[in-house]
Amino acid sequence: MGNLVVHMFMTLDGVVQSPGSPNEDREGGFGYGGWQGPFRDPVTGQRIADDYASLDAMLIGRKTYEIFASYWPQAPDTNPFTKLMNEKPKYVASETLTSVDWNNTKLLDADVTTSVPLLKERYEEVHVVGSSDLVQTLLRHELIDRMNIWQFPVILGEGKRFFGDGTIPTNLELLESRAFSKGTVLLRYALAGKPSFGTMA
């Protein structure tokens, strides 16, 4: 059985909406798109590229598919992610899409409780990029093995949050923490079952 790995970019207050550009996702009137850009540096870029390089297949939700499919097929070859994003197998979990046309992309033909375990049997590493709504469903059904959370030193106060209402209580085991020169922190976690509770007294 392979692993399902989540990659998520979020602000200090948990906002995950539109990190890459101002017009990436303006849903709800969000006006702070592109907040990740000022924190770019070669070291973090290389680490993200190294983490992505291990993926055998990608799993994404509808919104992320629409954003990626509008950009990556026309992205310049000088971008180190272009070849990987266009050539690796991609699977889209959606209840509304009826077709996909991005190269090497397929719609999942069943709900995630049955289709994602089949992907994990087929591939050594299935990576989920963005797709915060999908991640909540995967958490609910205990289908995630690891999470790579990139936390950026900015507070926005509004926008879609990674851990919002309906998040499933979950224990995490810290595998790695690393701070980078512009204040970005990488937190790598393994999923570790349900929380337990006690008293500090």
Secondary structure, 3 states (H helix, E strand, C coil): CCEEEEEEEEECCCECCCCCCCCCCCHHHCCCCCCCHHHCCHHHHHHHHHHHHCCCEEEEEHHHHHHHHHHHHHCCCCCCCHHHHHHCCEEEECCCCCCCCCCCEEECCCCHHHHHHHHHHHCCEEEEECCHHHHHHHHHCCCCCEEEEEEECCCCCCCCECCCCCCCCCCEEEEEEEECCCCCEEEEEEECCCCCCCCCC
